[in-house]
Amino acid sequence: MDTLHPPAAHVPPTGQRPVGALHRPSLAIRVTIGVLGLAVLAFNVTLMIADRAPRVTRLLLGDLARALSERIDTSGRTALRDEARRLARDDTVHVGVWLVAVVLVALAVWSWRGLALAAVVTLVASIVVELGQGRYSTTRVVERSDLVYNAVGVLLGTLLAAIVYLAWDLAAMARADRRARLGE
């Protein structure tokens, strides 16, 4: 099994949920996180195809679509490059988008193998999206630096998700110890 097993002292009585990595958030919480992840994915795809379906994008995102599009890729638009640089740095957007994506997937699956798989799948997805922009978009180009920033976002998101897993485990074990001391 890909989860951590708690020490024997922390094994709960029959009928109670175990602690350690096996002690996951409820299915409802993980499904909610998964749905949020799908919304983020839809947002990313919408942003990527912004120049192919500008009316739909404007309808869904309004002025936010233009501003974000300018932030994400400035190399293909000389006229907007200076304005976009003032709005935000390209690397921050790429890191942030893929960090959030991998964290949401990892929190939805909530297992160590799932975390590793989430990292790999999210990294591959970021590469496909980046390469797709060069092939299917008329205003965006593939930039090696964007691929690097995407990978940094996936790495940081994976580390953040692992920290959340461990913090959840520590809190679950502390609750179990407190219950054991109180005789519950």
C-alpha positions, 0 to 999 in steps of 0.5 A, spaced: 500 500 500 502 506 498 500 510 505 504 510 511 502 506 517 501 509 524 505 506 529 502 500 533 500 505 539 496 509 534 492 503 532 485 505 533 479 501 536 475 497 531 470 501 527 474 508 528 478 511 522 486 509 522 491 515 523 497 517 519 496 517 511 490 513 511 487 518 515 484 522 509 479 528 509 472 525 507 470 523 500 466 530 500 472 534 501 476 531 496 470 531 491 469 538 492 477 539 491 477 535 485 471 539 482 475 545 483 481 542 480 476 541 474 474 548 474 481 550 474 483 546 468 477 549 464 480 556 466 487 554 463 484 551 457 479 557 456 485 562 456 489 557 452 484 558 446 483 565 447 485 567 440 481 562 437 474 563 440 475 570 443 467 572 443 466 565 448 472 567 452 470 574 453 463 572 455 466 567 460 472 571 463 470 579 460 476 583 461 480 578 465 481 574 459 485 580 455 489 581 461 491 574 463 493 573 456 497 579 456 501 576 462 502 569 460 505 570 453 508 577 451 513 574 446 508 574 440 506 581 441 511 587 441 505 592 441 503 589 448 509 587 451 511 593 455 504 594 458 504 586 460 511 587 463 508 592 468 502 588 469 505 582 472 511 577 470 510 571 466 514 566 470 509 568 476 503 566 472 506 560 469 509 557 476 502 559 480 497 556 475 501 549 475 502 549 482 495 550 484 493 545 478 498 539 482 496 541 489 488 540 487 489 534 483 494 531 489 489 533 495 483 530 491 487 523 490 490 524 497 495 518 497 503 518 496 502 514 489 497 519 487 501 525 489 507 522 484 502 521 479 499 527 480 506 531 479 507 527 472 501 528 469 500 535 471 507 536 468 506 532 462 499 536 461 503 543 462 508 541 456 502 539 452 498 545 453 505 549 452 506 546 445 499 546 443 499 554 444 505 554 439 501 549 434 494 552 435 494 559 437 496 565 432 498 569 438 502 565 442 509 561 441 512 556 445 518 559 450 523 554 453 522 559 459 515 557 460 516 550 460 521 551 465 517 555 469 511 550 468 516 545 471 518 549 477 510 550 479 509 543 478 515 541 483 513 547 488 506 544 488 508 537 489 512 539 495 506 543 498 501 538 497 506 533 501 507 538 506 499 538 507 499 531 507 504 531 513 501 536 517 494 533 516 497 526 519 501 530 525 494 533 526 490 526 526 495 523 530 495 528 535 487 528 535 488 520 536 493 521 542 488 526 545 482 522 545 486 516 548 489 520 554 481 522 555 479 515 554 474 516 549 
